[in-house]
Amino acid sequence: MNATFGGLSGVHWAVLGAALAVIGGGTGSAMGITYIANVAGGILVDMPDLFGPLLPLVVIPGTQGIYGFITGVVVAFVMKPGSGWGALPGWVGFQIFLACLPVAFVCCTSAIYQGLTSVGAAPMVAKRREEMGRALVLPALVETYAVLSLIVTIIYLFVVIKPLYGTLGI
């Protein structure tokens, strides 16, 4: 087993980062979906025919949970499972941990605010069904930051950390 960093092995750091990304994205998505689902449920009591138009507003905060899941899966590939995870140096695992933080924090926060933005857009759909496209743009703007955090995490993992790790011959 290679040296630890801060008392944890490389595998421990990497798995901790992946877990935080999955937990952050999933928690934020669950909260964001809950906010808009409560409002949509109230609208659907009186206007059940709006289920289809309201569904995208309810679903969109869930994408951040998917970004957290993607990060967790990508970390497994960066860790080189075929070479034995014990070969992952502690300092590399810590870098993987740090690379997961943008998704962990931004996706948690943006999913919550995307749900709240969807709550603001739902009455627009309830009053004027034809405004669904415009109503969806509002929460989609919040999505931009979740996507950017995923891109930054992937760049850190594949452009910064993996090549450096690969040059060590490990």
Number of C-alpha atoms within 10 A of each C-alpha: 12 12 15 19 16 11 10 16 23 29 23 20 26 29 20 19 26 29 20 21 33 26 21 27 32 25 21 28 30 19 21 29 23 17 21 28 21 13 17 24 14 12 19 15 10 10 12 12 12 16 14 9 19 27 14 15 29 24 16 21 36 24 19 34 26 16 24 31 20 17 26 22 13 16 24 15 13 18 25 17 12 7 10 11 16 17 17 26 22 24 19 22 27 24 18 28 24 19 27 31 20 21 36 32 19 21 37 28 22 25 32 26 21 31 29 19 24 32 22 15 22 25 16 17 20 20 9 11 15 12 14 18 12 12 24 21 15 16 24 16 12 19 20 11 18 27 18 15 21 25 15 17 25 20 14 17 24 15 12 15 18 18 12 12 16 10 8 7 6 11
